[in-house]
Amino acid sequence: MQLAIRLGIRVTGRAVLVAALLLVLTTSQAYAATPDLQTVLGNLRLFIVGVLATVATLFLSIGGLIYITAAGNPRRVEQAKEAIRSAVIGYVFAGLAPLVITIVEKITGI
């Protein structure tokens, strides 16, 4: 049991490191001299979706790992389910982020 917990912590730490590395490598460059607000909102849309999807994938991976290593422990199974629920909520927010930005564009008349 202790080995599974230590292995889970090591793998979780590595997953966080990989997710942070992917976040840094996959975000688009922000330029200081953007031509207009439309471009800024488009870049913001891409950034928000990227961050939310990355965090949701991290939660899904951690939840799956906890579920696999739970070994029938009801508390660990509930932790895994909560992490997976959080991942699903994150994916929903990532899907809705472009809609929110579009609504802001319509309200501001851009």
N, C-alpha and C positions, 0 to 999 in steps of 0.2 A: 504494500500500500504506500509506504513512504517513497519507494522508488518511483511509483507512478506519479506521485505529487511532485517530486523533484524533477522528473522528466517533463511533466506538464509545465512547470515554471520555466524550465530551460527552453522548451519549445515556444511557450508564450512570449518569453523575452526575445527570442529570435524572430517570432512573427511580428512583434512590435517594431523591431529594428528593420525588418524587410519592408513593412508597411510605411515606415517613416522614409526609408530610402526611395521607395516607389513614389511617395507623395512629392518628394523633392525633385525627382527626375521627370515626373510626368506633368507637373504644372507648367503652364505656358508662361513665357516671359512677360513681365509688365513693363511697358515702356512709359517713360516720363512724358513724352510729347504725343499723347493720343489726340487724333484730330477732332473728335466730337464725342458727345455723351453717348450716342448710339454704340460706338466702339467700346467705350468703357463698360456699358451695361452688358454687351456681348461677352467681353472678357470676364466680367463678374459672374455671368451665368456659367461659363465654362469652369471657372475656378470653384464655385460653390458645388456644382455637380460632381466635379472631380474629388473634392475633399469629402463630401458626404458618401460617395460610393466607396472611397478608400476606407473610411472609418467603418462603414457598414460591412464591408468585406472582412475587415479585421475582426469585428464582433462575431460575424458568422464563423470565421475560422476558429476563434477562441471558443465559441459555444460548441462547435463540433468536436473540438479536442477535449473539452471538459466532459461532453456527453460520452465520448468513446472511453475516456479514462475513469468514468464514474464508478464502474464495477458494481452497479446496483445500489450505490449510496443515494438515497432519495434527496438529500440536501444538494449533492453535486448535480443530480439530474435536474433539479429545479433551477440551479444556477445556470446550467447549460441552456435550459429552455428560455430563461430570462435573457440571456445573451443573444439567442437566436431571435427572440421577439424584438429586441433592440435593433438587430441587424435588419429585420423586415421593416421596422419603422424608419430606419435610416435610408433604405432603398426607396420607400415611399416618398420621403422628403427629397431625395435626390431626383426622383421623377417629377416632383411638383415644383422644384426650384425654377426651371425655365418658365413655367406658368406664372409664378409670382413675379419674375422679372418682366414678363410680357404685360402683366397687369400694371406694373409700375410704369412701363413705357406708355401704355394707353392713357393712364391717369395724367401723366406729365405731358402728353401730346408729342412724344418723340417719334 
